Amino acid sequence: MAVVLQHYSATVQQHSLSVIPSLVPHGYIAVDLFFVLSGFIMAYTYWHDFEARGLTAFVPFLLKRVARIVPLNCFAVGLVLAMGAISGLMLDRNIVFDSNHVAFDAVCNLLMLQGLGIGTNLNAPSWSISTEFAAYLVFPVLIAVVFHRRCWIAGAAVLGCFVVLTVLATMQPRLGLNADSIVGGLIRCFTEFAFGLMTYRVIRQTGARAVLERDGVALAAIVWTLAMLLARLDLLIVCGFPPLIGALACNRGRVAACFGWRFPHFLGVISFSIYLLHHPLRSVWLEVIRALHPEPMETSLALAVAFGCSMSVLPLAWLAYVVIERPGRRILRRTPRTAVA
């Protein structure tokens, strides 16, 4: 939702009288949270399989990841192509995506190659899904290094990841991580994925869990994240993500109760659909806004419209989850080897 709110702020900005503040400044950093969280969840779910079975666990792991991602990704690509074609017929121009080789680019997006620089990305946010899948392909290597029995090897690997990420951040103002490049995206994904793996290794230690399960630790991690977000220092925000995720994973107190509320849980359930489907609607909403309100909007109205457009994504995401995402996983579960965790 942080990404969605930032994106729709930028969309409405195109029809505003003045510069409006983003509903979530630097909301794109939530993608970095996703990379760290993903590494943590992959370790939590699959480390024991790799520990017990070695490389024989890789193919089942990869098939499960395909089952999780591919159905909705295929739907999103089809939706983008359909919306682009409809806008061409109705408006005599494609307002959804820009491509000179639609057929080739469509295949690349279906195969999730766009984040690797192969083909044009038709659905902007999907670059991170593409790079995430690249991390899955080297998952056995990453997990072998981070969970190496010699702690200094794992520590050196994670430290190396931090150094590389720091170098990337120093190339941008205020230690930013919004580098618009294929290499930059891959660096963010792989290094932060490794942070997530290490986070899981740490919380497996009884002593670490005893500290992280305290409400005070979780609240301190949340405060740090919010403070660095307000300061707009991306690298320092990311540094807080591993302890934040570790604390939230271990907590059994009031913080866990807050995150266990029904609405946050609902957003978590449909989060993949929210993320992957919100972007095609941005150009459509901009056309609707301009038609209903031809004059540029005042700041307060623009912010309200940005928030309303962001919330409009939720029903579509829920519908896609119910009709596409969940049934798609069920279909791929029919073969035991592709059962989704």
C-alpha positions as CSV (number, residue, x, y, z in Angstrom):
1,M,0.0,0.0,0.0
2,A,3.0,2.3,0.6
3,V,4.0,1.8,-3.1
4,V,0.4,2.3,-4.3
5,L,-0.1,5.5,-2.3
6,Q,3.1,7.0,-3.5
7,H,2.3,6.1,-7.1
8,Y,-1.1,7.6,-7.1
9,S,0.2,10.7,-5.4
10,A,2.5,11.0,-8.5
11,T,-0.4,10.3,-10.8
12,V,-2.7,13.0,-9.4
13,Q,0.3,15.4,-9.3
14,Q,-0.1,15.5,-13.1
15,H,-3.5,17.3,-12.7
16,S,-2.8,19.4,-9.6
17,L,-2.3,23.2,-9.4
18,S,0.8,22.9,-7.2
19,V,3.2,20.4,-6.0
20,I,1.4,18.0,-3.6
21,P,3.2,16.1,-0.8
22,S,3.3,12.3,-1.4
23,L,0.9,10.4,0.8
24,V,3.9,8.1,1.6
25,P,7.3,9.8,0.9
26,H,9.8,7.3,-0.5
27,G,7.1,4.7,-0.6
28,Y,9.1,2.7,-3.1
29,I,11.3,1.6,-0.1
30,A,8.5,-0.8,0.7
31,V,9.9,-2.9,-2.2
32,D,13.1,-3.2,-0.3
33,L,11.1,-4.3,2.7
34,F,9.6,-6.9,0.5
35,F,13.0,-8.2,-0.6
36,V,14.2,-8.6,3.0
37,L,10.8,-10.1,4.1
38,S,10.9,-12.5,1.1
39,G,14.4,-13.8,2.0
40,F,13.2,-14.3,5.6
41,I,10.0,-16.2,4.5
42,M,11.9,-18.3,2.0
43,A,14.3,-19.4,4.7
44,Y,11.5,-19.9,7.2
45,T,9.6,-22.1,4.8
46,Y,12.3,-24.0,2.9
47,W,15.6,-24.0,4.8
48,H,14.7,-27.3,6.5
49,D,14.1,-29.0,3.2
50,F,17.4,-27.9,1.8
51,E,19.1,-28.9,5.1
52,A,17.6,-32.4,4.9
53,R,17.6,-33.0,1.2
54,G,20.3,-30.8,-0.3
55,L,20.0,-29.9,-3.9
56,T,17.2,-32.4,-4.5
57,A,14.9,-29.8,-2.7
58,F,15.6,-27.2,-5.4
59,V,13.2,-28.4,-8.1
60,P,10.2,-28.7,-5.8
61,F,11.1,-25.3,-4.3
62,L,11.2,-23.7,-7.8
63,L,7.9,-25.3,-8.8
64,K,6.3,-24.0,-5.7
65,R,7.5,-20.5,-6.5
66,V,6.2,-20.8,-10.1
67,A,2.8,-21.8,-8.7
68,R,2.8,-18.8,-6.4
69,I,3.8,-16.2,-8.9
70,V,2.9,-17.2,-12.4
71,P,-0.9,-17.3,-12.4
72,L,-1.4,-13.7,-11.3
73,N,1.6,-12.5,-13.4
74,C,0.0,-14.0,-16.5
75,F,-3.3,-12.4,-15.7
76,A,-1.6,-9.0,-15.0
77,V,0.2,-9.2,-18.4
78,G,-3.1,-10.1,-20.1
79,L,-4.9,-7.2,-18.4
80,V,-2.2,-4.7,-19.4
81,L,-2.4,-5.8,-23.0
82,A,-6.2,-5.7,-23.1
83,M,-6.3,-2.3,-21.5
84,G,-3.7,-1.0,-23.9
85,A,-5.7,-2.3,-26.8
86,I,-9.0,-0.9,-25.5
87,S,-7.4,2.5,-24.9
88,G,-6.1,2.5,-28.5
89,L,-9.5,1.9,-29.8
90,M,-11.3,4.4,-27.6
91,L,-8.7,7.2,-27.4
92,D,-6.6,6.5,-30.5
93,R,-3.5,6.1,-28.2
94,N,-2.2,3.6,-25.8
95,I,-2.2,5.2,-22.3
96,V,-1.3,2.0,-20.4
97,F,2.2,1.0,-21.7
98,D,4.7,2.0,-24.4
99,S,6.2,-0.8,-26.5
100,N,7.5,-1.0,-30.1
101,H,7.5,-4.8,-30.1
102,V,4.4,-5.8,-28.2
103,A,4.5,-9.6,-29.0
104,F,8.1,-10.0,-28.0
105,D,7.7,-7.8,-24.9
106,A,4.6,-9.7,-23.9
107,V,6.5,-13.0,-24.0
108,C,9.4,-11.5,-22.0
109,N,6.9,-10.3,-19.3
110,L,5.2,-13.6,-19.1
111,L,8.6,-15.3,-18.6
112,M,9.5,-12.6,-16.1
113,L,12.6,-11.5,-17.9
114,Q,11.9,-7.8,-18.0
115,G,13.7,-7.1,-14.7
116,L,16.8,-8.6,-16.2
117,G,16.8,-6.1,-19.1
118,I,15.3,-8.5,-21.6
119,G,12.3,-6.9,-23.3
120,T,10.3,-3.8,-22.2
121,N,8.5,-3.9,-18.9
122,L,4.8,-3.5,-19.7
123,N,3.8,-3.3,-16.0
124,A,6.3,-1.1,-14.1
125,P,6.1,-2.7,-10.6
126,S,6.7,-6.2,-12.0
127,W,10.4,-5.5,-12.3
128,S,10.8,-6.5,-8.7
129,I,8.9,-9.8,-9.3
130,S,11.3,-10.5,-12.1
131,T,14.4,-9.9,-10.0
132,E,12.9,-11.8,-7.1
133,F,12.5,-14.9,-9.3
134,A,16.2,-14.5,-10.3
135,A,17.0,-14.7,-6.6
136,Y,15.0,-18.0,-6.5
137,L,17.2,-19.4,-9.2
138,V,20.3,-18.9,-7.0
139,F,18.6,-19.7,-3.8
140,P,20.6,-22.9,-3.1
141,V,23.8,-20.8,-3.3
142,L,22.5,-18.1,-1.1
143,I,21.2,-20.4,1.6
144,A,24.4,-22.5,1.5
145,V,26.5,-19.4,2.2
146,V,24.2,-17.6,4.8
147,F,23.6,-20.9,6.7
148,H,27.2,-22.1,6.5
149,R,28.2,-23.9,9.6
150,R,31.2,-21.5,10.0
151,C,29.6,-18.3,11.2
152,W,32.4,-16.1,9.9
153,I,31.7,-17.1,6.3
154,A,28.0,-16.2,6.7
155,G,28.9,-13.0,8.5
156,A,31.4,-12.0,5.8
157,A,28.9,-12.7,3.1
158,V,26.2,-10.5,4.7
159,L,28.8,-7.8,5.4
160,G,29.8,-7.9,1.7
161,C,26.2,-7.5,0.7
162,F,25.9,-4.4,3.0
163,V,29.1,-2.9,1.5
164,V,27.7,-3.4,-2.0
165,L,24.4,-1.9,-1.1
166,T,26.1,1.0,0.6
167,V,28.1,1.7,-2.6
168,L,24.9,1.7,-4.6
169,A,23.3,4.2,-2.1
170,T,26.2,6.6,-2.2
171,M,25.6,7.0,-5.9
172,Q,22.3,8.7,-5.1
173,P,21.4,11.8,-3.1
174,R,20.8,11.2,0.6
175,L,21.8,7.5,0.4
176,G,18.9,6.8,-2.0
177,L,18.1,3.3,-3.3
178,N,15.8,4.3,-6.1
179,A,18.4,3.8,-8.8
180,D,16.6,3.3,-12.1
181,S,18.8,0.6,-13.6
182,I,18.8,-3.2,-14.1
183,V,22.0,-3.6,-12.1
184,G,20.7,-1.4,-9.3
185,G,17.5,-3.4,-9.0
186,L,19.4,-6.7,-8.9
187,I,21.8,-5.4,-6.2
188,R,18.8,-4.3,-4.1
189,C,17.1,-7.7,-4.5
190,F,20.0,-10.0,-3.9
191,T,21.6,-8.1,-1.0
192,E,18.4,-7.5,0.8
193,F,17.2,-11.1,0.2
194,A,20.4,-12.2,1.9
195,F,19.6,-9.9,4.8
196,G,16.3,-11.7,5.2
197,L,18.0,-15.1,5.2
198,M,20.4,-14.0,7.9
199,T,17.5,-12.6,9.9
200,Y,16.0,-16.1,10.0
201,R,19.3,-17.6,11.0
202,V,19.6,-15.1,13.9
203,I,16.1,-15.7,15.3
204,R,16.7,-19.5,15.4
205,Q,19.0,-18.7,18.3
206,T,17.2,-18.9,21.6
207,G,19.0,-15.9,23.1
208,A,18.1,-13.7,20.1
209,R,14.5,-14.8,20.3
210,A,14.4,-13.9,24.0
211,V,15.4,-10.3,23.1
212,L,13.4,-9.8,20.0
213,E,10.1,-11.1,21.4
214,R,9.8,-8.0,23.7
215,D,7.4,-5.3,22.8
216,G,10.0,-2.6,23.4
217,V,12.3,-4.0,20.8
218,A,9.5,-4.2,18.2
219,L,8.4,-0.7,19.0
220,A,12.0,0.6,18.8
221,A,12.4,-1.0,15.3
222,I,9.1,0.6,14.2
223,V,10.1,4.0,15.5
224,W,13.5,3.7,13.8
225,T,11.9,2.8,10.5
226,L,9.4,5.7,10.7
227,A,12.1,8.2,11.7
228,M,14.4,7.2,8.9
229,L,11.4,7.3,6.5
230,L,10.7,10.8,7.5
231,A,14.4,11.7,7.1
232,R,14.3,10.0,3.7
233,L,17.5,8.1,4.2
234,D,16.9,4.9,2.3
235,L,20.0,3.0,3.3
236,L,19.3,3.6,7.0
237,I,15.7,2.5,6.5
238,V,16.8,-0.7,5.0
239,C,19.3,-1.3,7.9
240,G,16.3,-1.3,10.2
241,F,14.3,-3.9,8.2
242,P,16.1,-7.0,9.5
243,P,15.6,-6.2,13.2
244,L,12.1,-5.0,12.4
245,I,11.1,-8.3,10.7
246,G,12.9,-10.4,13.3
247,A,11.1,-8.5,16.1
248,L,7.7,-8.9,14.5
249,A,8.3,-12.6,13.8
250,C,9.2,-13.3,17.4
251,N,6.8,-11.0,19.2
252,R,3.8,-12.5,21.0
253,G,2.7,-9.3,22.8
254,R,0.7,-6.2,22.0
255,V,2.6,-5.5,18.8
256,A,1.7,-8.9,17.4
257,A,-1.9,-8.4,18.4
258,C,-2.0,-5.1,16.5
259,F,-0.6,-6.7,13.4
260,G,-3.0,-9.6,13.8
261,W,-6.1,-7.4,13.3
262,R,-8.4,-8.5,10.5
263,F,-7.8,-5.6,8.1
264,P,-4.0,-5.7,8.1
265,H,-4.3,-9.5,7.7
266,F,-6.7,-9.0,4.8
267,L,-4.2,-6.5,3.1
268,G,-1.5,-9.1,3.6
269,V,-3.6,-11.8,1.9
270,I,-4.2,-9.8,-1.2
271,S,-0.9,-7.9,-1.2
272,F,0.5,-9.5,-4.3
273,S,-2.6,-8.6,-6.2
274,I,-2.6,-5.1,-4.9
275,Y,1.0,-4.6,-6.0
276,L,0.8,-6.2,-9.4
277,L,-2.5,-4.7,-10.5
278,H,-2.5,-1.1,-9.3
279,H,-0.2,0.3,-11.9
280,P,-2.4,-0.2,-15.1
281,L,-5.2,1.7,-13.4
282,R,-3.1,4.8,-12.9
283,S,-3.4,6.0,-16.4
284,V,-7.1,5.2,-16.5
285,W,-7.8,7.1,-13.3
286,L,-5.9,10.1,-14.7
287,E,-8.1,10.2,-17.8
288,V,-11.3,9.9,-15.6
289,I,-10.1,12.7,-13.3
290,R,-9.4,15.0,-16.2
291,A,-12.8,14.3,-17.7
292,L,-14.7,14.9,-14.5
293,H,-12.6,17.8,-13.3
294,P,-11.1,19.6,-16.4
295,E,-9.4,22.3,-14.3
296,P,-6.3,21.3,-12.2
297,M,-7.1,20.5,-8.6
298,E,-6.3,22.3,-5.4
299,T,-3.9,20.5,-3.1
300,S,-6.5,19.2,-0.6
301,L,-8.7,17.8,-3.3
302,A,-5.7,16.3,-5.1
303,L,-4.6,14.5,-2.0
304,A,-8.1,13.2,-1.3
305,V,-8.4,12.0,-4.9
306,A,-5.0,10.3,-4.7
307,F,-6.1,8.5,-1.5
308,G,-9.5,7.5,-3.0
309,C,-7.9,6.1,-6.2
310,S,-5.4,4.1,-4.1
311,M,-8.3,2.5,-2.1
312,S,-10.1,1.7,-5.4
313,V,-7.4,-0.9,-6.1
314,L,-8.5,-3.0,-3.1
315,P,-11.7,-4.5,-4.6
316,L,-9.9,-5.4,-7.9
317,A,-7.1,-7.0,-5.9
318,W,-9.5,-9.0,-3.8
319,L,-11.4,-10.1,-6.9
320,A,-8.2,-11.1,-8.6
321,Y,-7.1,-13.0,-5.5
322,V,-10.4,-14.9,-5.4
323,V,-10.8,-15.6,-9.1
324,I,-7.2,-15.8,-10.4
325,E,-4.5,-16.1,-7.7
326,R,-6.0,-18.6,-5.3
327,P,-7.6,-20.9,-8.0
328,G,-4.3,-20.8,-9.9
329,R,-2.4,-22.1,-7.0
330,R,-5.1,-24.8,-6.5
331,I,-4.7,-26.0,-10.1
332,L,-1.0,-26.3,-9.7
333,R,-1.4,-28.1,-6.4
334,R,-3.0,-31.1,-8.2
335,T,0.5,-32.4,-8.8
336,P,2.1,-33.2,-5.5
337,R,5.5,-31.9,-6.6
338,T,4.0,-28.5,-7.1
339,A,2.1,-28.2,-3.9
340,V,2.3,-24.7,-2.6
341,A,3.3,-24.1,1.0
